[in-house]
Amino acid sequence: MSKKKLGLEDLGGFVFSTDNDFDVDANDSEQTETPEPKDQYLEAHFSNKGRGGKIVTVIKGFEGKDEDLNSLGKTLKKKCGVGGSVKDGEIIIQGDVRNKVMEFLKQDGYRVKRVGG
């Protein structure tokens, strides 16, 4: 029997180095600047899967700092008058408020695409 060769995925995303001068924080990709709204391409999705039949609007495609993503999520929730959360780089807004969210994002200068039903 032949053994399967292990790849980086099998290590759980860890890369081991013997370089003593390696700085972990210097390669942190989350510290990049957030692009201007006109340079952002966002997608507005409708979903009810995995949420016990509850309907949500999911905004995907945001690039930039987590603080800016949280701020945008908070603003959208406030403007729509509903709850929601920010998880895994996505803004989740309770209810089918896709049209409202798209309108607010377009007013702020974002490019938004309606995805799905």
C-alpha positions, 0 to 999 in steps of 0.5 A: 500500500502506498501512503498519501502525501500530506499537504499544507491543508492536512496541517490545518493551515499552519506553516512551520518555520525555523526563521527566528526573525519571522514576524507574524504580525507583519504578514497580517492581511486584515490590516489592509486598508478598506477600499473606497465604496465605489471600488467594492462589489457586494452581493445581496443574497436571500437565505433561509437555509440553516436558520430554522426557516427564518428569512435573512438577507446576507451581504457578501463580498466586503473587502477591508478591515473588520471594524469597517465591516462591523460599522457597515453592518450596524448602519444597515441594521439601524436603517432597516430597523431590524436585527442581525449580525456580522459573521465570517465576513458576511453581514446577516440582516433579519428578514427579507429587506434586500431591496432596502439594503441595496438602496442604502448601499447604492446611496453610500456609493457601493456597487451592489448585485442582487443574487438569487430569487 
